[in-house]
C-alpha cells in the first residue's frame, strides 16, 4: 500500500467521524438549550440503556416502561424512548419523519452506507448488495452452514461443561462470515479479533474508556480495510463464490468500488456475526430453562422454523437502535420535537403485553411473526435470512442428537446496550 493510498484510507474512515463530531456537538447544545424541563406529555424516566447492569438484564426495566406511559423521555441521555410494538413498527416504517440518515446508534453519523441512509439513496445501496442475499445465494451456502453446525455441536457434546459461547455460538457465525467473505482458515483468528474490536463503536459512550474503545475500533477497522483492499487489488475474490465475488460479478460496469465493497464487508460483519452469536447463545440458554419446550420440538421437528421466530422475539439479539426526527413526530398525545434522538427498543417491543400474551414466557406454539427482532420495513436486516438459516441448522442438530441442555455454571451476559447475548455459557449437551 502506498503512502497516498494509506492517506486516502485514513481520510475515508475519519471523514464520517469528523462529520459525526459536528452533528453530535450541535445536537448536544440543542438538547441542553431546550432541556424539556416543562411537561411534554412523555413520562420522564430514569431508565438508562447504557447502564451495564441494565443492558445485561433489561427485562425488569422493560416491564416498568410498559407499566408507564406510551412515550418516555430520558433527561440523562436526552433521548425519547418508544417501547410498544405498534409504535416501534410505525417509526421504522416512517422514514420521512424518523430517519436513519443521521445514524442508528447514540452517536450521530453520516455515511454512504445502507444502514444509515433513507429513500432513493437507501434503495440504490440496498440494490447493490441484494445479489449476495438472494434465495439462490443463500441456498448455495446451506451445505457449508449445515456442516459447520454438525461439527461444532458434536464438539460441544464431546466436552461436557465447556463454554458454548467459545465452542459454538461465536465460531459458527464467524466461520460462516469468513467463508462468505473469502477469508482463509489461517486468517480467522486475526479476523475475529478485528471483527470484535471494530464493532465496539456501536456501544460508544463519551467517556475516557469509551474513547479508548473507539480508538481500538478505528485501528481494527483500518486493519480490516487494509486486509480486504489487498485481496481485492490482487484479484483473489473476483469470480469466487463469496459475497464480494458475487457482487463483483454483478458489477461489471464498475459501479461498486473497492471501498464500497469493503464497506459491505463491514456491514456483513455487524449484521451477520454478533447478532447470530447472540441468537444462538440465547437459544441454548432458553432450552435449559424450558426443557418442556425443547421436548416439544424434539417430538415434532417441523416446529423448528416457528421456534426460531419465537427465539428471535424472546431473546431479541438486537435490543435497540436509534433514529432521529426530521420533523415533529406525533405518538399518541406526545409530539417529539424535530432533531430529537429516539431509542427504538426492540427488546421491549418484543415483550409488549399489548402484542403478546405472557410476553416474558417462551412458547413454541406462539405465532410471533410481528416481532421486530431484526427490524422492520425498508431497514429490515439484510443478514436476517442468514441468521435464521444458521439457527435452523443448529436447532436441527440439537433435536436430533441431544436429549437435554443443562447449564453447569452461572452465565454472563453482554453489557452492550444494543447487542445482547451470553458471553459465557457453560453447558452439558446430553445425547
C-alpha positions as CSV (number, residue, x, y, z in Angstrom):
1,X,0.0,0.0,0.0
2,X,1.4,3.4,-1.0
3,X,1.5,6.5,1.3
4,X,-1.2,8.1,-0.9
5,X,-3.4,5.1,-0.5
6,X,-2.9,5.0,3.2
7,X,-3.8,8.7,3.5
8,X,-6.9,8.2,1.4
9,X,-7.9,5.2,3.6
10,X,-7.4,7.2,6.8
11,X,-9.4,10.1,5.3
12,X,-12.3,7.8,4.2
13,X,-12.6,6.5,7.7
14,X,-12.0,9.8,9.6
15,X,-14.3,12.0,7.5
16,X,-17.5,10.4,8.7
17,X,-16.2,10.7,12.3
18,X,-15.4,14.4,11.9
19,X,-18.8,15.0,10.4
20,X,-20.3,12.9,13.3
21,X,-18.5,15.1,15.8
22,X,-20.1,18.2,14.4
23,X,-23.5,16.7,14.3
24,X,-23.2,15.4,17.9
25,X,-21.9,18.7,19.3
26,X,-24.7,20.6,17.7
27,X,-27.3,18.1,19.0
28,X,-25.9,18.2,22.5
29,X,-26.1,22.0,22.5
30,X,-29.6,22.0,21.2
31,X,-30.7,19.4,23.8
32,X,-29.1,21.3,26.7
33,X,-30.8,24.6,25.5
34,X,-34.2,23.0,25.2
35,X,-33.9,20.8,28.2
36,X,-37.5,19.6,28.1
37,X,-37.9,20.7,31.6
38,X,-41.6,21.5,31.1
39,X,-44.3,18.9,30.6
40,X,-44.1,17.3,27.1
41,X,-46.7,14.6,27.5
42,X,-44.0,12.0,27.8
43,X,-43.1,10.2,31.0
44,X,-39.7,11.2,32.4
45,X,-37.7,8.0,33.2
46,X,-34.5,7.1,34.9
47,X,-34.2,4.0,32.6
48,X,-30.7,4.0,31.3
49,X,-29.9,1.6,28.4
50,X,-26.2,2.4,28.8
51,X,-26.0,1.2,32.4
52,X,-24.1,-2.1,32.2
53,X,-26.3,-4.0,34.6
54,X,-29.5,-2.8,32.9
55,X,-28.0,-3.8,29.5
56,X,-27.2,-7.3,30.8
57,X,-30.5,-7.8,32.5
58,X,-33.1,-5.4,30.9
59,X,-36.4,-7.2,31.3
60,X,-37.4,-5.6,34.6
61,X,-36.8,-2.2,33.1
62,X,-38.9,-3.1,30.0
63,X,-41.8,-4.2,32.2
64,X,-41.6,-0.9,34.1
65,X,-41.7,1.0,30.7
66,X,-44.8,-1.0,29.7
67,X,-46.5,-0.2,33.0
68,X,-45.8,3.5,32.4
69,X,-46.9,5.7,29.5
70,X,-46.7,5.3,25.8
71,X,-43.7,7.6,25.3
72,X,-40.8,8.1,27.8
73,X,-38.1,10.7,27.9
74,X,-34.7,10.2,29.5
75,X,-33.3,13.6,30.7
76,X,-30.0,11.9,31.5
77,X,-29.5,10.7,27.9
78,X,-31.5,13.4,26.1
79,X,-33.4,10.5,24.4
80,X,-37.0,9.7,23.7
81,X,-38.0,6.1,24.1
82,X,-40.6,4.1,22.2
83,X,-41.2,0.6,23.6
84,X,-44.6,-0.5,22.3
85,X,-44.6,-2.9,19.3
86,X,-47.0,-0.9,17.2
87,X,-45.1,2.4,17.9
88,X,-41.7,0.9,17.1
89,X,-43.0,-0.6,13.9
90,X,-44.6,2.7,12.9
91,X,-41.4,4.6,13.5
92,X,-39.4,2.0,11.5
93,X,-41.9,2.4,8.6
94,X,-41.9,6.2,8.6
95,X,-38.5,7.1,7.1
96,X,-39.8,10.5,6.1
97,X,-40.1,11.8,9.6
98,X,-38.0,9.3,11.6
99,X,-34.7,9.0,9.8
100,X,-31.7,6.6,9.8
101,X,-29.6,9.1,7.8
102,X,-28.0,10.6,11.0
103,X,-27.1,7.1,12.3
104,X,-28.7,4.2,14.1
105,X,-26.7,4.4,17.3
106,X,-26.5,7.1,20.0
107,X,-23.7,8.8,18.0
108,X,-25.0,10.6,15.0
109,X,-23.2,9.5,11.9
110,X,-23.5,10.4,8.2
111,X,-22.1,7.9,5.7
112,X,-22.8,6.3,2.3
113,X,-23.9,3.0,3.9
114,X,-27.2,1.2,3.5
115,X,-27.9,1.2,7.3
116,X,-27.6,5.0,7.6
117,X,-29.5,6.2,4.5
118,X,-33.1,6.5,3.5
119,X,-35.2,7.0,0.4
120,X,-33.6,6.7,-3.0
121,X,-30.1,6.6,-1.7
122,X,-31.0,3.6,0.6
123,X,-32.8,1.8,-2.3
124,X,-29.7,2.3,-4.5
125,X,-27.3,0.9,-1.9
126,X,-29.6,-2.0,-1.0
127,X,-30.0,-2.9,-4.6
128,X,-26.2,-3.1,-4.9
129,X,-25.9,-5.5,-2.0
130,X,-29.0,-7.6,-2.8
131,X,-27.4,-10.1,-5.3
132,X,-25.4,-11.6,-2.4
133,X,-28.6,-12.3,-0.4
134,X,-30.9,-13.9,-3.0
135,X,-32.5,-17.2,-2.2
136,X,-30.2,-18.8,-4.7
137,X,-27.1,-17.3,-3.0
138,X,-28.4,-18.4,0.5
139,X,-29.1,-21.9,-0.8
140,X,-25.6,-22.3,-2.1
141,X,-24.2,-21.7,1.4
142,X,-26.6,-24.2,3.1
143,X,-24.2,-27.2,2.9
144,X,-21.4,-25.1,4.5
145,X,-23.6,-24.0,7.3
146,X,-25.1,-27.4,7.9
147,X,-21.6,-29.0,8.0
148,X,-20.2,-26.4,10.4
149,X,-23.3,-26.8,12.7
150,X,-22.9,-30.5,12.8
151,X,-19.2,-30.3,13.6
152,X,-19.5,-27.7,16.3
153,X,-22.5,-29.2,18.1
154,X,-20.6,-32.6,18.0
155,X,-17.5,-30.9,19.6
156,X,-19.7,-29.4,22.4
157,X,-21.4,-32.8,23.0
158,X,-18.0,-34.3,23.4
159,X,-16.8,-31.8,26.0
160,X,-19.4,-31.6,28.9
161,X,-19.2,-28.3,30.8
162,X,-17.5,-26.4,28.0
163,X,-18.4,-22.8,27.3
164,X,-20.9,-22.9,24.5
165,X,-20.1,-19.3,23.5
166,X,-16.5,-20.1,22.7
167,X,-17.2,-23.6,21.3
168,X,-20.3,-23.0,19.3
169,X,-22.1,-19.6,19.2
170,X,-19.1,-17.5,18.3
171,X,-17.3,-19.9,16.0
172,X,-20.3,-20.8,13.8
173,X,-21.3,-17.3,12.6
174,X,-17.7,-16.2,12.5
175,X,-16.7,-19.1,10.2
176,X,-19.7,-18.6,8.1
177,X,-19.0,-14.9,7.6
178,X,-15.3,-15.7,7.0
179,X,-16.3,-18.2,4.3
180,X,-18.7,-15.8,2.7
181,X,-16.1,-13.1,2.6
182,X,-13.3,-15.3,1.3
183,X,-11.2,-15.2,4.5
184,X,-8.9,-18.3,4.6
185,X,-8.6,-20.6,7.7
186,X,-5.2,-19.2,8.5
187,X,-6.5,-15.7,9.0
188,X,-9.6,-16.4,11.0
189,X,-8.1,-15.8,14.5
190,X,-6.9,-12.3,13.4
191,X,-10.1,-11.7,11.6
192,X,-12.1,-12.5,14.8
193,X,-10.0,-10.0,16.8
194,X,-10.5,-7.3,14.2
195,X,-14.2,-8.1,14.0
196,X,-14.7,-8.0,17.8
197,X,-12.9,-4.7,18.2
198,X,-14.4,-2.9,15.2
199,X,-18.0,-3.4,16.4
200,X,-17.3,-1.8,19.8
201,X,-18.1,1.5,18.3
202,X,-21.8,0.5,18.2
203,X,-21.8,1.0,22.0
204,X,-19.8,4.2,22.1
205,X,-20.1,6.4,25.2
206,X,-18.4,9.8,25.6
207,X,-16.2,8.7,28.4
208,X,-12.4,8.0,28.7
209,X,-13.0,4.2,28.4
210,X,-15.4,4.9,25.6
211,X,-12.8,6.9,23.7
212,X,-10.2,4.2,24.3
213,X,-12.6,1.6,22.8
214,X,-13.3,3.9,19.9
215,X,-9.6,4.2,19.1
216,X,-9.3,0.4,19.2
217,X,-12.3,0.1,16.9
218,X,-10.8,2.5,14.4
219,X,-7.5,0.6,14.4
220,X,-9.3,-2.6,13.9
221,X,-11.4,-1.1,11.1
222,X,-8.2,0.2,9.4
223,X,-6.7,-3.3,9.7
224,X,-9.8,-4.9,8.1
225,X,-9.7,-2.3,5.4
226,X,-6.1,-3.0,4.5
227,X,-6.8,-6.7,4.5
228,X,-9.8,-6.6,2.1
229,X,-8.3,-3.9,-0.2
230,X,-5.2,-6.0,-0.5
231,X,-7.2,-9.1,-1.5
232,X,-9.4,-7.1,-3.9
233,X,-6.4,-5.5,-5.5
234,X,-4.8,-8.9,-6.0
235,X,-8.0,-10.1,-7.8
236,X,-8.3,-13.1,-5.4
237,X,-12.1,-12.6,-4.9
238,X,-13.1,-12.0,-8.5
239,X,-15.0,-15.0,-9.8
240,X,-15.2,-16.6,-6.4
241,X,-18.4,-17.9,-4.8
242,X,-18.2,-15.4,-2.0
243,X,-20.3,-12.4,-1.2
244,X,-17.8,-10.0,-2.6
245,X,-17.2,-12.3,-5.6
246,X,-20.9,-12.3,-6.4
247,X,-21.1,-8.6,-6.1
248,X,-18.1,-8.1,-8.4
249,X,-19.8,-10.4,-10.9
250,X,-23.0,-8.2,-10.8
251,X,-21.0,-5.0,-11.0
252,X,-19.1,-5.5,-14.2
253,X,-19.7,-1.8,-15.1
254,X,-17.5,-0.8,-12.1
255,X,-20.4,0.7,-10.1
256,X,-19.0,-0.9,-6.9
257,X,-15.6,0.5,-6.0
258,X,-13.2,-1.5,-3.8
259,X,-14.0,1.0,-1.0
260,X,-17.8,0.3,-1.4
261,X,-17.1,-3.5,-1.3
262,X,-15.1,-3.1,1.9
263,X,-18.0,-1.2,3.5
264,X,-20.3,-4.0,2.5
265,X,-17.9,-6.5,4.2
266,X,-18.0,-4.4,7.4
267,X,-21.8,-4.3,7.2
268,X,-22.0,-8.0,6.9
269,X,-19.7,-8.4,9.9
270,X,-22.1,-6.3,12.0
271,X,-25.3,-7.7,10.6
272,X,-24.4,-11.4,10.4
273,X,-21.9,-12.1,13.1
274,X,-22.6,-10.9,16.7
275,X,-26.4,-10.8,16.1
276,X,-26.3,-14.5,15.2
277,X,-23.9,-15.3,18.1
278,X,-26.5,-13.7,20.5
279,X,-29.4,-15.6,18.9
280,X,-27.6,-19.0,19.2
281,X,-26.5,-18.3,22.8
282,X,-29.9,-17.2,23.8
283,X,-31.4,-20.3,22.2
284,X,-29.3,-22.6,24.3
285,X,-29.9,-20.7,27.5
286,X,-33.7,-20.8,26.8
287,X,-33.8,-24.5,26.2
288,X,-32.0,-25.1,29.5
289,X,-34.8,-23.1,31.2
290,X,-37.7,-24.6,29.2
291,X,-37.0,-28.3,28.8
292,X,-40.7,-28.9,28.1
293,X,-40.5,-26.6,25.0
294,X,-37.3,-28.4,23.9
295,X,-39.1,-31.8,24.2
296,X,-42.0,-30.4,22.1
297,X,-39.6,-29.6,19.2
298,X,-37.8,-32.9,19.5
299,X,-41.1,-34.7,19.1
300,X,-42.0,-32.5,16.1
301,X,-39.0,-31.0,14.3
302,X,-41.4,-29.3,11.9
303,X,-41.8,-26.7,14.6
304,X,-38.1,-25.6,14.1
305,X,-38.9,-22.5,11.9
306,X,-41.6,-21.3,14.3
307,X,-39.4,-22.0,17.3
308,X,-36.6,-19.9,15.8
309,X,-39.0,-17.0,15.3
310,X,-40.1,-17.2,19.0
311,X,-36.4,-17.2,19.9
312,X,-35.8,-14.0,17.9
313,X,-38.7,-12.4,19.7
314,X,-37.8,-13.7,23.2
315,X,-34.1,-13.1,23.1
316,X,-34.0,-10.1,20.9
317,X,-30.4,-10.3,19.7
318,X,-30.6,-6.6,18.7
319,X,-32.0,-4.8,21.8
320,X,-32.4,-1.4,20.3
321,X,-31.4,1.0,17.6
322,X,-31.8,4.8,17.3
323,X,-33.5,7.2,14.9
324,X,-33.6,11.0,14.6
325,X,-36.6,13.1,13.8
326,X,-36.7,15.2,10.7
327,X,-40.0,16.9,11.7
328,X,-42.3,17.0,14.8
329,X,-43.3,13.4,15.3
330,X,-46.6,12.6,16.9
331,X,-47.0,9.4,19.0
332,X,-50.4,9.4,20.8
333,X,-50.7,12.6,22.8
334,X,-46.9,13.3,22.6
335,X,-45.2,15.3,20.0
336,X,-41.4,14.6,19.7
337,X,-39.6,17.7,18.5
338,X,-37.6,18.0,15.3
339,X,-34.0,16.9,15.7
340,X,-34.6,14.6,18.6
341,X,-32.9,11.3,19.3
342,X,-35.4,8.3,19.6
343,X,-34.4,5.0,21.0
344,X,-36.5,2.2,19.4
345,X,-36.5,-0.5,22.0
346,X,-36.7,-3.8,20.0
347,X,-36.2,-5.8,23.2
348,X,-39.1,-4.1,25.0
349,X,-41.4,-4.1,21.9
350,X,-40.8,-7.9,21.6
351,X,-42.2,-8.3,25.1
352,X,-45.1,-5.9,24.8
353,X,-48.0,-7.3,26.7
354,X,-50.4,-5.5,24.3
355,X,-49.0,-7.5,21.4
356,X,-48.1,-10.9,23.0
357,X,-49.8,-12.9,25.7
358,X,-47.4,-13.8,28.6
359,X,-44.6,-11.9,26.8
360,X,-41.9,-13.0,29.3
361,X,-42.6,-16.7,28.7
362,X,-41.0,-18.7,25.8
363,X,-43.7,-20.6,23.9
364,X,-43.0,-22.7,20.9
365,X,-46.7,-22.7,19.9
366,X,-46.8,-18.9,19.7
367,X,-47.1,-17.1,16.3
368,X,-44.6,-14.2,16.9
369,X,-44.3,-13.1,13.3
370,X,-45.0,-9.4,14.1
371,X,-41.8,-9.2,16.2
372,X,-39.1,-6.6,15.4
373,X,-36.1,-8.8,16.3
374,X,-34.4,-7.9,13.0
375,X,-36.1,-4.6,12.4
376,X,-39.0,-3.9,10.1
377,X,-39.8,-2.1,6.8
378,X,-37.1,-0.7,4.5
379,X,-34.4,-1.4,7.0
380,X,-35.2,-5.0,7.8
381,X,-31.8,-6.6,8.5
382,X,-30.1,-7.9,5.3
383,X,-28.5,-10.6,7.3
384,X,-31.7,-11.9,8.8
385,X,-32.2,-14.9,6.4
386,X,-28.6,-15.9,7.0
387,X,-29.1,-15.8,10.8
388,X,-32.3,-17.8,10.5
389,X,-30.5,-20.4,8.4
390,X,-27.7,-20.8,11.0
391,X,-30.2,-21.1,13.9
392,X,-32.3,-23.7,12.0
393,X,-29.1,-25.7,11.3
394,X,-28.0,-25.7,15.0
395,X,-31.5,-26.5,16.3
396,X,-31.8,-29.4,13.9
397,X,-28.5,-30.8,15.2
398,X,-29.6,-30.3,18.8
399,X,-33.0,-32.0,18.5
400,X,-31.5,-34.9,16.5
401,X,-28.6,-35.5,18.8
402,X,-29.2,-34.0,22.2
403,X,-31.9,-35.1,24.8
404,X,-31.3,-32.3,27.3
405,X,-29.5,-28.9,27.5
406,X,-28.1,-28.2,31.0
407,X,-26.3,-25.1,32.3
408,X,-23.5,-26.1,34.6
409,X,-22.4,-22.7,35.9
410,X,-23.6,-19.0,36.1
411,X,-23.9,-17.5,32.6
412,X,-22.6,-13.9,32.0
413,X,-24.3,-11.5,29.6
414,X,-23.1,-8.8,27.3
415,X,-23.2,-5.3,28.7
416,X,-23.5,-3.8,25.1
417,X,-26.7,-1.7,25.2
418,X,-27.6,-2.6,21.6
419,X,-26.5,-6.2,21.1
420,X,-27.4,-8.7,23.9
421,X,-26.4,-12.3,24.4
422,X,-24.5,-14.6,26.7
423,X,-20.7,-14.0,26.8
424,X,-20.2,-17.2,28.9
425,X,-22.5,-20.2,28.9
426,X,-21.1,-23.5,30.3
427,X,-23.4,-26.3,29.3
428,X,-23.7,-30.1,29.1
429,X,-25.4,-31.4,25.9
430,X,-26.7,-34.9,26.9
431,X,-27.1,-37.3,24.0
